[in-house]
Amino acid sequence: MDRDRVLLEILSLLGVPYRYGGNSKGGLDCSGFTAWVYRQTLSTLLPRSAEDQFSWGSSVEAGDLQFGDLVFFSTVGDGPTNVGIYVEDDLFAHASGSAGVTISSLEAPYYRDRFLGAKRIPRNGAER
């Protein structure tokens, strides 16, 4: 993974407002954010929804997270409803309804209690 490119893209998006269904720098939702970063930096086309993104890649245990892994949360109901990109040191980047694109801690009680799992996506996105 081109770590520097991905990180620079994430940093360039910090503060972009949250917009449900958003998939541009004018506004992003959580899965729009992850799809944008993967498309712009890795030429990988992710599915549009958090639920569909959760069906891609290989499962990763929380203790084995690496930069670029997708982290999923169940914020409404039982399935994956929120997704972000793991950065390091228990931090992940995501589009928050209240803060826009931001970086949060997996150890924050809200996210820790809602963590659903993580996926490692192949660079070309071919594996599902």
N, C-alpha and C positions, 0 to 999 in steps of 0.2 A: 504494500500500500504506500502511496506517495503521501507520507505523513505531513510534510510541510505544506503541500498543496491543499490537503483537506483542512488542516488547521487554519491556514490563511483564509480559506473560503468561509469557515465557521466564524472566524473573527470579523470578516467583512459583513456578515449577516447579523451580528449582535445588535439588538435594538430594533430590528425589522418588526413591525407590529404583527400581532396574531390576527389572522383572518381565516375563519372556517372555510375550508375548501381552497384556500390560497396556495398558489404555487409560483409566486414571483416575488421579487424584492419589494413589491408594493404591499405584500402581506403573505404570510405563510402560516399554515397549520402544522401540526407535528409531523405528519407523514409527508406533507409537501416540503417541509424543511429537509428531512432525511433524503427524499427523492432528489431534491435540488442539489444538495451537496454531492451525493453519489454521481449524479449525471454530470455536473460541472467539472468534477475533479477526477473521477475514475471512469467516466464514460459507461457507467452502469445504470441501466434503467430499472428502477425499483417499481413495484406495484404502487398504486396511489393510496391505498388505505393501510393503516397500522395493522389491521387484521390480516390483510393479504401479505404485507411485508413479513409478518410473523411466520408465514408458511415457507419462507425462503431460507436458504442457507443452512448452516449447521448449528445446533444448539450449543451454547457455551455456559459453563457453570459460572456463577457470580465471582468465585475466587480466581477464575482463569480469564477474566476480561482483558482484552487488548484494545489499543487505540483503534477506533473505527468500527468496533462492534456495535450493533444496534441493541439498545436496551428497551424493554417493553414493560408497560405498566397497565394495570387494570384499574382505571379511575371511575368507570361507570359499568356496573354489571360484572360479569366473570371473564370476558375475553379481553384481548389486547385493544386498548382504546387510546394509548399514548405511546409514543416512541421517540427516542433520542439517540444521539451518537456518543458512545463512550470516549472520553478524552484521556484521562488517567487519574490516579490518586482519588478514585471514587467520585470523579466529576464527570458530568455528561452535558452535552449541549442539546437544546431542544427549543421548540416553540411553545411558550407558556401562554395560556389564555389571559393572564394578568400582566405579564412582563414582556411579551413578545419573545424574540429569540434571545436566549439567555443561557447561562451555565449554572447548573445546580449540583448539589451533592446527593449521591445515592444514599448517603447516611441520614439525610433529612427525614424525620419521621414520616412525612407525607409520602415520599417516594419509597422509603424502605418498606413501609406497610403495604404498598401497592405493586411492588416489583413482581413481575410475572415471569421474566426470563430474558435471555439474550441470544442473539444470533450473529454468526460470522458469515458475512456475505462474500462469495468469491468475487474477485476483481471484475470479471466480465459479467457477473450476474447470471451466468448460464445455469448454475445448479439451483434446483428448487427443492 
